Amino acid sequence: MARTWKRLPRTALGILLAWCLAMLPATGSAATLSDAIDEIASRALDYLGSRDERAIGVGRFDGPAGSSAGVLIRNALNERLSKTVEVDEFARMQVRGDFSMTDDDGTDAKVVAIRAEIIDANSGETLVGFRRRSKVDDFEGIATLLGVTADVSTTVAASTPPDSDDAQTVSVQTQRNQTLEASIEQPSFDQQNGTVAATAESPYRLEILIRDGSQLVPAPITNRNGRAVIDLQTGQEYVVRLHNQSDIDVGVKLTIDGVNSLEFSENKDLSTLGMWLVPAGQKGQVDGWFQNTSQSFAFLVTDLPDSVAARLQRDTETIGTVTALFFPAWKEGEEPPEEELTKTSRSIGTGKGDLLETPYRTDRRHFGKTLLASVSIRYFKPSP
């Protein structure tokens, strides 16, 4: 069961904030992004132990153009490794790597291969290298790694009864795989009235508005090689709107520059969950970095060194990305939705602006693990 906080915004747009989590168990046995990072950390620790080393640095993990999650890999490795050894950027050994889309050996599925190596930081010599593959049916992991805009809430899933046979279930999974793969290989998006979605029919949309005095002005969107891009300038404040035009409630993980918008919550349960809730047929507005039930710090465009991501000492490779991941949600006593049952140039970033009054109230929901849609908007400061 999940309690939630509901915002009472000045614009009368409803949005809920999840407090704790209840969900159905994940299906399938595919490797997840978390599994891949665990294995890299384990192998790195084994190597350090064999060399009697007690410190390691964590370097960059680069991905394809437009990807948005090397920072997440690095931060997760920092957290895992620091439980056992000292993580020090001046350590003699450093783990670094990259990730890319490739074919899974022996199957038709696409996977993301994460390559990592440990180097001698003084000479640059590679000491040991290893590779971990995260399968494409870990939809959240793949969408996060590659900054995907895709709607994988298929019509097949919506029409398949919960007691469907294996063949029907496979057809749902196959369709989701194909949709996600197509969005990676040929990125595209739909734009309607300043909102961005994967397709014209998708009910899950993302919108960014710039503060202009007391007004909110939709940020103009351009198409850059199939990706939605906006221009933001230093000193501007912006807000994010999450649109749910579907007939089910949804939970949304909203990240700015690779940092969850709830990371700075005074309630650690909220920051751990990192999930907003938008009821069916509604849209919700997130004014800034959530602090507590009455206050948030504005999303403020700053010079790179002052951005939140940089101050957290995370890679700046994702500076300039706003991503929303949509998941099913339902009230206590309700049946879970069918979708849950089937299972640039980056010289600026986003920092903390003025403290805003943003009151919230409570509500209750269950949250699923099946990704419905991922929507990303990138921003950058054009070269002079």
C-alpha positions as CSV (number, residue, x, y, z in Angstrom):
1,M,0.0,0.0,0.0
2,A,1.3,3.4,-0.8
3,R,0.4,6.7,0.8
4,T,0.9,9.8,-1.4
5,W,1.0,13.5,-1.1
6,K,-1.2,15.6,-3.4
7,R,0.0,19.0,-4.5
8,L,-2.5,22.0,-4.4
9,P,-0.9,24.1,-7.2
10,R,-1.8,27.6,-8.0
11,T,-2.7,26.4,-11.5
12,A,-5.3,23.9,-10.2
13,L,-3.4,21.0,-11.7
14,G,-3.5,17.8,-9.6
15,I,-0.4,15.8,-8.9
16,L,0.3,13.2,-6.3
17,L,3.5,12.2,-4.6
18,A,4.1,8.6,-3.5
19,W,5.2,8.0,0.0
20,C,5.9,4.3,0.2
21,L,5.7,1.4,-2.3
22,A,3.7,-1.7,-2.9
23,M,3.9,-3.5,-6.2
24,L,3.4,-6.8,-8.0
25,P,6.6,-9.0,-8.3
26,A,8.6,-8.6,-11.4
27,T,8.1,-11.2,-14.1
28,G,10.8,-12.9,-16.1
29,S,14.4,-13.6,-15.3
30,A,16.2,-11.1,-17.5
31,A,19.2,-9.2,-16.2
32,T,18.4,-5.7,-15.0
33,L,20.5,-2.6,-14.9
34,S,20.9,-3.1,-11.2
35,D,22.1,-6.7,-11.8
36,A,24.7,-5.5,-14.3
37,I,26.0,-2.8,-11.9
38,D,26.1,-5.3,-9.0
39,E,28.3,-7.7,-11.1
40,I,30.7,-4.9,-12.2
41,A,31.0,-3.8,-8.6
42,S,31.6,-7.4,-7.5
43,R,34.3,-8.1,-10.1
44,A,36.0,-4.8,-9.2
45,L,36.1,-5.7,-5.5
46,D,37.4,-9.2,-6.3
47,Y,40.2,-7.7,-8.4
48,L,41.1,-5.1,-5.6
49,G,41.1,-7.9,-3.1
50,S,43.5,-10.0,-5.2
51,R,45.9,-7.0,-5.4
52,D,45.4,-6.1,-1.7
53,E,44.1,-2.6,-2.7
54,R,41.6,-0.7,-0.5
55,A,40.8,2.3,-2.7
56,I,39.4,2.8,-6.2
57,G,38.2,5.7,-8.3
58,V,35.1,5.7,-10.4
59,G,35.4,7.3,-13.9
60,R,33.1,8.0,-16.7
61,F,30.7,5.6,-18.4
62,D,30.0,6.9,-21.9
63,G,27.0,5.9,-24.1
64,P,25.6,6.6,-27.5
65,A,24.8,10.1,-28.6
66,G,21.8,11.4,-26.7
67,S,22.0,8.8,-24.0
68,S,21.3,9.9,-20.4
69,A,22.5,7.4,-17.8
70,G,26.3,7.2,-17.6
71,V,25.8,9.3,-14.5
72,L,23.5,6.7,-13.0
73,I,26.0,3.9,-13.6
74,R,28.8,5.9,-12.0
75,N,26.7,6.9,-9.0
76,A,25.4,3.4,-8.4
77,L,28.9,2.0,-8.5
78,N,30.0,4.7,-6.1
79,E,27.3,3.6,-3.6
80,R,28.1,-0.1,-4.0
81,L,31.9,0.1,-3.8
82,S,32.0,2.6,-0.9
83,K,30.4,0.0,1.3
84,T,33.5,-2.1,1.1
85,V,36.4,0.1,0.0
86,E,37.3,3.7,-0.1
87,V,36.1,5.5,-3.3
88,D,38.7,8.1,-4.0
89,E,39.2,10.0,-7.3
90,F,43.0,10.0,-6.6
91,A,43.2,6.3,-6.1
92,R,45.8,4.4,-8.0
93,M,43.2,2.2,-9.7
94,Q,40.1,3.4,-11.4
95,V,37.0,1.7,-12.9
96,R,35.5,3.2,-16.0
97,G,33.7,2.1,-19.2
98,D,31.0,2.5,-21.7
99,F,27.7,1.0,-22.8
100,S,26.0,0.4,-26.2
101,M,23.2,-1.4,-27.9
102,T,24.0,-4.7,-29.5
103,D,22.5,-8.1,-30.4
104,D,22.2,-10.8,-27.7
105,D,24.2,-13.9,-28.8
106,G,21.8,-16.8,-29.6
107,T,18.6,-14.8,-29.5
108,D,16.8,-12.2,-31.5
109,A,16.6,-9.7,-28.6
110,K,18.5,-6.5,-28.3
111,V,20.6,-5.9,-25.2
112,V,22.7,-3.1,-23.8
113,A,26.2,-4.2,-23.2
114,I,28.0,-2.4,-20.4
115,R,31.8,-2.7,-20.7
116,A,34.0,-1.9,-17.7
117,E,37.7,-1.9,-17.2
118,I,40.0,-1.2,-14.3
119,I,43.0,1.0,-15.2
120,D,46.2,2.2,-13.6
121,A,45.3,5.8,-13.1
122,N,48.9,6.9,-13.3
123,S,49.8,5.2,-16.6
124,G,46.4,4.7,-18.2
125,E,47.2,1.0,-18.6
126,T,44.2,-1.4,-18.6
127,L,44.6,-3.9,-15.8
128,V,41.5,-5.9,-16.3
129,G,38.3,-5.7,-18.5
130,F,34.9,-7.3,-18.3
131,R,31.5,-7.0,-19.9
132,R,27.9,-7.3,-18.6
133,R,24.8,-7.4,-20.7
134,S,21.4,-6.0,-19.7
135,K,18.6,-7.5,-21.7
136,V,16.1,-5.3,-23.5
137,D,13.1,-6.7,-21.6
138,D,14.4,-4.7,-18.6
139,F,12.4,-1.8,-20.0
140,E,13.1,0.7,-17.3
141,G,16.9,0.0,-17.4
142,I,17.1,0.2,-21.2
143,A,15.0,3.4,-21.3
144,T,17.0,5.0,-18.6
145,L,20.4,4.1,-20.2
146,L,19.5,5.3,-23.6
147,G,17.2,8.3,-22.9
148,V,14.4,6.7,-24.9
149,T,11.1,8.2,-25.9
150,A,8.8,5.2,-26.4
151,D,5.3,4.1,-25.5
152,V,5.3,0.3,-24.7
153,S,1.8,0.1,-23.3
154,T,0.6,-2.0,-26.2
155,T,-2.9,-2.6,-27.4
156,V,-2.2,-6.3,-27.2
157,A,-1.5,-5.9,-23.5
158,A,-4.7,-4.0,-22.9
159,S,-6.8,-6.6,-24.6
160,T,-5.1,-9.8,-23.2
161,P,-7.0,-11.3,-20.3
162,P,-5.1,-12.0,-17.1
163,D,-5.4,-15.7,-17.6
164,S,-4.0,-15.6,-21.1
165,D,-1.9,-18.6,-22.3
166,D,1.8,-18.5,-22.9
167,A,1.5,-17.7,-26.6
168,Q,-0.5,-14.5,-25.9
169,T,1.9,-13.4,-23.2
170,V,4.9,-13.9,-25.5
171,S,3.1,-11.8,-28.2
172,V,2.8,-9.0,-25.7
173,Q,6.5,-9.2,-24.7
174,T,7.5,-9.4,-28.4
175,Q,5.5,-6.3,-29.3
176,R,7.0,-4.4,-26.4
177,N,10.5,-5.4,-27.4
178,Q,9.9,-4.4,-31.0
179,T,8.5,-1.0,-30.0
180,L,11.4,-0.3,-27.7
181,E,14.0,-1.4,-30.3
182,A,12.4,0.7,-33.0
183,S,12.5,3.8,-30.7
184,I,16.2,3.3,-30.1
185,E,17.2,2.6,-33.7
186,Q,15.0,5.3,-35.2
187,P,14.2,7.9,-32.5
188,S,11.1,10.0,-33.0
189,F,8.5,11.8,-31.0
190,D,5.1,13.6,-31.3
191,Q,4.6,17.2,-30.4
192,Q,1.2,18.6,-29.5
193,N,0.6,22.1,-28.0
194,G,4.0,22.1,-26.4
195,T,3.9,18.6,-25.1
196,V,6.1,15.6,-26.1
197,A,5.1,12.0,-26.3
198,A,6.2,8.9,-28.2
199,T,3.3,8.9,-30.6
200,A,0.3,11.0,-31.4
201,E,-1.9,8.3,-29.8
202,S,0.2,8.0,-26.6
203,P,-1.6,9.3,-23.5
204,Y,1.6,9.9,-21.6
205,R,3.2,13.3,-22.2
206,L,5.9,15.6,-20.9
207,E,5.9,19.4,-21.0
208,I,8.4,22.1,-19.9
209,L,7.4,25.7,-19.3
210,I,9.6,28.6,-18.6
211,R,8.8,31.2,-16.0
212,D,8.3,34.7,-17.4
213,G,7.4,36.9,-14.5
214,S,4.1,35.6,-13.2
215,Q,3.5,33.7,-16.5
216,L,4.4,30.2,-17.6
217,V,5.5,30.0,-21.3
218,P,5.8,26.7,-23.1
219,A,9.4,26.1,-24.2
220,P,9.7,25.9,-28.0
221,I,10.6,22.4,-29.1
222,T,12.9,21.5,-32.0
223,N,13.5,18.1,-33.6
224,R,17.2,17.1,-33.5
225,N,17.7,13.8,-35.2
226,G,14.4,12.4,-33.8
227,R,14.9,13.8,-30.3
228,A,13.0,16.6,-28.7
229,V,15.3,19.6,-27.7
230,I,14.6,22.9,-26.1
231,D,16.8,26.0,-25.5
232,L,17.2,27.2,-22.0
233,Q,19.4,30.1,-20.8
234,T,21.3,30.6,-17.6
235,G,19.1,32.3,-15.0
236,Q,15.8,30.9,-16.3
237,E,13.5,29.0,-14.1
238,Y,11.2,26.2,-15.4
239,V,8.5,23.8,-14.3
240,V,7.6,20.4,-15.6
241,R,4.1,19.1,-16.4
242,L,3.3,15.4,-16.5
243,H,0.2,14.6,-18.6
244,N,-1.8,11.4,-18.1
245,Q,-4.6,11.2,-20.7
246,S,-5.1,7.4,-20.1
247,D,-7.9,5.8,-18.1
248,I,-5.6,4.5,-15.4
249,D,-3.6,6.3,-12.7
250,V,0.1,6.4,-13.2
251,G,3.2,6.8,-11.1
252,V,6.0,8.9,-12.7
253,K,9.8,8.9,-12.0
254,L,10.9,12.4,-13.1
255,T,14.7,12.9,-13.4
256,I,16.5,16.2,-14.1
257,D,20.1,15.8,-15.4
258,G,20.1,12.3,-14.1
259,V,18.9,13.3,-10.6
260,N,15.5,12.3,-9.3
261,S,13.3,15.3,-8.6
262,L,12.6,13.9,-5.1
263,E,16.2,13.2,-4.2
264,F,16.3,16.1,-1.7
265,S,13.1,15.2,0.1
266,E,13.3,15.6,3.9
267,N,11.3,12.3,4.0
268,K,13.8,9.6,3.0
269,D,11.0,7.2,2.0
270,L,10.0,9.7,-0.6
271,S,13.5,10.2,-2.0
272,T,14.0,6.4,-2.1
273,L,10.8,5.8,-4.0
274,G,11.2,8.8,-6.3
275,M,7.7,8.5,-7.7
276,W,5.0,11.1,-8.5
277,L,1.4,10.0,-9.1
278,V,-0.8,11.6,-11.7
279,P,-4.5,10.3,-11.7
280,A,-6.3,9.1,-14.8
281,G,-7.2,11.9,-17.2
282,Q,-5.2,14.6,-15.3
283,K,-2.0,16.5,-15.6
284,G,0.3,17.5,-12.8
285,Q,2.9,20.2,-12.3
286,V,6.2,19.8,-10.6
287,D,7.6,23.3,-9.7
288,G,11.0,22.2,-8.5
289,W,13.2,20.0,-6.3
290,F,10.8,18.7,-3.7
291,Q,11.8,19.5,-0.1
292,N,8.7,18.7,2.1
293,T,4.9,18.9,1.9
294,S,4.9,22.7,1.7
295,Q,8.1,23.7,-0.1
296,S,10.2,23.1,-3.2
297,F,13.3,24.7,-4.7
298,A,12.7,26.0,-8.2
299,F,14.3,24.3,-11.2
300,L,16.9,27.0,-12.0
301,V,19.2,26.9,-15.1
302,T,22.7,27.6,-13.9
303,D,26.3,27.4,-15.1
304,L,27.5,23.9,-15.1
305,P,29.6,24.0,-11.9
306,D,26.6,25.2,-10.0
307,S,24.1,22.6,-11.2
308,V,22.7,20.0,-8.9
309,A,24.3,17.1,-10.7
310,A,27.7,18.7,-10.6
311,R,27.4,19.5,-6.9
312,L,26.5,15.9,-6.2
313,Q,29.9,15.1,-7.9
314,R,28.2,13.0,-10.6
315,D,29.2,12.9,-14.2
316,T,28.0,15.9,-16.2
317,E,27.3,13.8,-19.3
318,T,23.6,13.9,-18.6
319,I,23.4,17.6,-18.0
320,G,20.6,18.7,-20.2
321,T,18.1,15.9,-20.0
322,V,14.6,15.8,-18.5
323,T,13.1,12.2,-18.4
324,A,9.8,10.9,-17.2
325,L,9.1,7.2,-16.8
326,F,5.4,6.2,-16.5
327,F,4.2,3.2,-14.5
328,P,0.7,1.8,-13.6
329,A,-0.9,2.8,-10.3
330,W,-4.2,1.6,-8.7
331,K,-6.2,2.1,-5.5
332,E,-6.4,-0.3,-2.6
333,G,-9.1,-2.9,-3.4
334,E,-8.9,-2.4,-7.2
335,E,-7.5,-5.0,-9.6
336,P,-4.1,-4.0,-11.1
337,P,-4.4,-2.6,-14.6
338,E,-4.0,-5.1,-17.5
339,E,-0.7,-3.5,-18.4
340,E,0.8,-4.5,-15.0
341,L,-0.4,-8.0,-15.3
342,T,1.3,-8.6,-18.6
343,K,4.2,-7.2,-17.8
344,T,24.7,18.1,-27.4
345,S,26.3,20.6,-26.0
346,R,26.0,20.6,-22.3
347,S,27.5,23.8,-20.8
348,I,24.6,24.4,-18.5
349,G,22.6,22.4,-15.9
350,T,19.7,22.7,-13.5
351,G,20.4,23.9,-9.9
352,K,18.3,25.0,-7.0
353,G,16.4,28.3,-7.4
354,D,14.2,30.2,-5.0
355,L,12.3,28.4,-2.3
356,L,8.7,28.0,-3.4
357,E,5.5,27.5,-1.4
358,T,4.1,24.2,-2.8
359,P,1.6,22.5,-0.4
360,Y,0.7,18.9,-0.8
361,R,-2.0,16.5,0.7
362,T,-2.1,12.7,1.2
363,D,-3.7,9.9,-0.8
364,R,-3.1,6.2,-1.3
365,R,-2.1,4.1,-4.3
366,H,-0.3,0.8,-5.2
367,F,2.4,1.1,-7.9
368,G,3.4,-1.4,-10.5
369,K,6.8,-2.2,-12.1
370,T,5.7,-2.4,-15.7
371,L,7.0,0.6,-17.7
372,L,4.2,2.1,-19.8
373,A,6.2,4.9,-21.5
374,S,9.4,6.8,-21.3
375,V,9.6,10.5,-22.5
376,S,12.8,12.5,-22.7
377,I,13.4,16.2,-23.5
378,R,16.9,17.5,-23.9
379,Y,18.1,21.0,-23.4
380,F,21.3,22.8,-24.3
381,K,22.8,26.3,-24.6
382,P,23.6,27.0,-28.3
383,S,27.2,27.9,-29.2
384,P,27.7,31.6,-29.8
